Amino acid sequence: MAKQQDTKKLFENLSGAGKSIGVLTSGGDAQGMNAAVRAVVRMGIYVGAKVYFIHEGYQGMVDGGDNIEEASWESVSSMLQVGGTVIGSARCKEFRSHEGRLKAAHQLILRGITNLCVIGGDGSLTGANLFREEWSGLLEELVRQGLIDEEAAQNNSELHIVGMVGSIDNDFCGTDMTIGTDSALHRIIEVVDAIMTTAQSHQRTFVLEVMGRHCGYLALVSALACGADWVLIPEMPPEDGWEEHMCQKLSENRADKKRLNIIIVAEGAIDCHNKPITTNHIKELVVSCLGFDTRVTILGHVQRGGTPSAFDRILASRMGVEAVLALLEASDSTPACVVSLCGNQAVRLPLMECVQMTQDVQKSMDEKNFEEAVRLRGRSFENNLNTYKLLSYHKADSELPNSSFNVAVLNVGAPAAGMNAAVRSAVRVGIKEGHKMFAVNDGFEGFYKGQIKEIKWGDVAGWTGQGGSILGTKRTLPAKHLDKIAEQIRIHNINALLVIGGFEAILGVIELSATREKYNEFCVPMVMVPATVNNNVPGTDLSIGADTSLNAIVETCDRIKQSASGTKRRVFIIETMGGYCGYLASVGGLAAGADTVYIYEEPFNIRDLQSNVEHLTEKMKTGIQRGLVLRNENSNENFTTDFIYQLYSEEGKGVFDCRKNVLGHMQQGGAPSPFDRNFGTKIAAKAIQWISRKLKESYKDGKVFANTEDTACLLGMRRRTMAFQPVVQLKDETDFAHRIPKEQWWLKLHPLMKILAKYKTSYDVSDSGQLEPVTRVRPKKAD
């Protein structure tokens, strides 16, 4: 209770009354910028500040006039799902000059704007910081010229700057992801998936060029997400003789009966002599050396277009709110900051330190110090590169270490998009580690029935982009079949288990580890990787499959809302999956711009329902045409989707009509999103490396014996890190009756959805980002 009171007090201290905030987008556009603008406007108005659109970036700030316009709550409605930036963006040479910045300062003073939220790349943010440094001098100059008086100069003596990075290239140091990157990956993977079908038909090689003049993030992650044969990025130039190595690998893949080859090239790709590598050069190389039918596709500005993904909408909304909080807390002594994402947590970093590090990357690349360039890119980039290296090349059996260990992989529970990417990664990393990999079909049910077979490197080719579970998966738990499972472990000499799945998977690992005293067969290293659309597994913030499901929900909500375009006022009641976990409904509601979300974790009664109807009615009277209500399937046993639909229909008569939609299993289907492919690939690789270490530690007297708590773990993302946690310790964190964790991080985002839907609520700022130094040098981890 004390913590809640302190939190509430802190939030009340962050009043924006009397403050004016200007928001602008600058430089290249990126999907999700509109979501960030919407969040800044609504959070700013919520805390009592005036918020102004600055149209056309810095050019609009210099020109003033109608380019600087006060924003209202309704002015950002229907903006969330729109790509690009609706307030415009332009590159402004005039702002680079002192005279241009003087004009811009004058335009801001005329409106009392002393807080700027700048959404753009490193150039835009550097310009904003210079503007802030010159602010007092610019005011003195304006006073001398008689354009403002002394009182205006004193009242506007401090300029506060907060940046958000909007760039599809993900080339800004200090943040794991920039706004727009995930959406650009969606565009790339959509194209690659489509190209792979035609390439397979004709046994063709495709060379794809993606954006990334100075940064290879898009090329690297899309190569991971589609299982490309070769990737070329500026940060990892190939050594002399790379042409021969590449052709050899393409030829070997064809010899393994693979009917297509995919080569992904960043537009800024170079060789070790800093000479550009072009797509046409690669095409000529493949045709002349191998004679393969080869095509080139340059994606270009397709990557910038389209609607933002669910990830980018959520990221931008979180960053926008965090930016307003940072502006309210800023003082004259606070350096300009940039709001960043580290793991799953919002952080604030000194803007110029991040800019300097970003510039140091290019400097390192110019000096051919590519290892330093990769390190400066940050943890996320480095992890992606290391994982790609692990999976990229299949050594001959004679080159592999001989560990003599057998590792079994199985999927348990309901299917989740990204499971196949995780299995592929586990199999290939396991083979590279020298293990013999076994696939178990149909989960624990297939395990006790003996549906176990060895799986080779080539068997998992093309699995990355496949939805569902190719191995098959069942909800069967092992407790009733322990004797038979132990027998199968003996027959196949299984030395370790990798279990990929949802709540049933963690229950299964708990049951197996609990019987180690009785069954020596279960005294082997076991690790569980979370994969469920419900995202209800304890010990992890995110699960494989949840992002794909969120995108399905958001895309459907966009279409449903659009179906009412031009009709009378209408409210849609949407039911989502999740069991008792409200993650999909709550976070999906934030991404789709829902007006109300009903979840089990936040109990509600008939008075709350009535209040929600009245709230929607008031919004409809202000001119808003569409309303969106999401309900988690088990949020309340009495207030069903039908009940809520009938209540809204009755109470909204004369103001709006209602429609309902149960999304059902479409949330579980479809090709996995780039995030789920990448997450599944990396987390499974890390799990196999952990298994290798535990096998070495527990191998004594010619056999594996592992019966300690730390040899039966769940690998999950916790805030900023990936952590292995003993499943026994997670029992205390779990509500087994409702199959959810007792504490769920995303519940802190639920009030954010309410604020952006114009509800008065308390918002917990105790977990908001605090200004931190940029970590430039990190000790290398053993793993």
URDA-V560547 format. One line per field, one symbol per residue. phi: phi as a letter, one per 30 degrees, with the letter a starting at -180 (. if undefined). A space follows every 10 residues. Layout:
BEGIN
phi = ???
END
This chain:
BEGIN
phi = .ddddddddd dddcdceicb ccbbcbidda djeddddedd dddddedjdd bbdcdiiddd dddiiddcbd cceddcdice cddibdcibb dbddddcddd ddddddddde cidbbcccca cddddddddd edddedddde dddddidbcd dddddbdccc bbcbccaddh ccdjbdbcdj dddddeddde ddeddddddd dchccccccc dkdbbceddd dddddcidda bbbddbddde jdeddddddd ddddddiddb bbccbddcdb cdcicdccdd dddddddddc iddbbcbcdh deddciddde edddeddddd dddddddddd bddddebbdb cbicbdbcbe eddddddddd eddddddicd dddddddjdd dddddddddd cdbcddeddd dcdiccbcbb cbjddbdjed dddedddddd dddjdccbcc diiddddddi dbbdbceddc didecddibd dibbdecded bddddedddd echdcabccc lcdddddddd ddddcdddcd dddbdbbccd baddhcddjb dbbejdddde dddddddedd dddcdicddb ccccccdkic dceddddddd dciddbbcbd dbebbddddd dddddddddd ddjdcbbbbc bdecdadcdd dddddddddd dceicbcbbb acdidddccj dddedddddd dddddddddd eddddddcdb hibcbbbded cbbccbdchc bcbcbedddd ddcccddchb ddbbdddddd ddedddcicd adcdcdcddc dbdddcbbdd ddc
END
